């Protein structure tokens, strides 16, 4: 399976909203509601931010939200804060007990 | 609080077998609610799923790595393991172990860097 497609970079000013896209195929994102998003700061392990397309784990600010339309999933960060600057990865179930990650998006807070 | 800790050699010679162990504390690895996965991240690159193991020993592997990967679980030690054979420089990466439920990962180890070099 091929990696999901994410833009390499995104940016926004503090307080603004930014949306990161994650494009897959009819065999992964479009077929299942098992899209998750991870935040990774340099030198750290990834952290789960969104699961099952729209759900937020306990402790994740409600500034983070997820959605899906067809074969594209999106992560929106509202009210950008300096600590949101990180790499973000999407992940989708791809059938037959496989899963695939996106290439990652570096979010810069200007 | 659940914790996962990877351990194993940080340097592996080309063509040899990479072996890593993940020790789980704070929960039983025999929980039927979770799978236990390995994910890797080459330097300055993205994440790649390697495979999953269930408490019963059932395994699922990334098709692109399947011919070289073996995962196992040891409930007596609350550990699970990864073996990747015939390694090359392309296998140099930070290797993470993680707990998986419904195809998402809510707990990760800190990661361990494995370098393939002679």
Boltz contact constraints between the chains, C-beta under 6 A:
constraints:
  - contact:
      token1: [A, 34]
      token2: [B, 103]
      max_distance: 6.0
  - contact:
      token1: [A, 36]
      token2: [B, 104]
      max_distance: 6.0
  - contact:
      token1: [A, 45]
      token2: [B, 108]
      max_distance: 6.0
  - contact:
      token1: [A, 45]
      token2: [B, 110]
      max_distance: 6.0
  - contact:
      token1: [A, 45]
      token2: [B, 111]
      max_distance: 6.0
  - contact:
      token1: [A, 48]
      token2: [B, 106]
      max_distance: 6.0
  - contact:
      token1: [A, 51]
      token2: [B, 104]
      max_distance: 6.0
  - contact:
      token1: [A, 89]
      token2: [B, 47]
      max_distance: 6.0
  - contact:
      token1: [A, 93]
      token2: [B, 103]
      max_distance: 6.0
  - contact:
      token1: [A, 97]
      token2: [B, 60]
      max_distance: 6.0
  - contact:
      token1: [A, 99]
      token2: [B, 49]
      max_distance: 6.0
  - contact:
      token1: [A, 99]
      token2: [B, 103]
      max_distance: 6.0
  - contact:
      token1: [A, 101]
      token2: [B, 46]
      max_distance: 6.0
  - contact:
      token1: [A, 101]
      token2: [B, 47]
      max_distance: 6.0
  - contact:
      token1: [A, 103]
      token2: [B, 46]
      max_distance: 6.0
  - contact:
      token1: [A, 104]
      token2: [B, 46]
      max_distance: 6.0
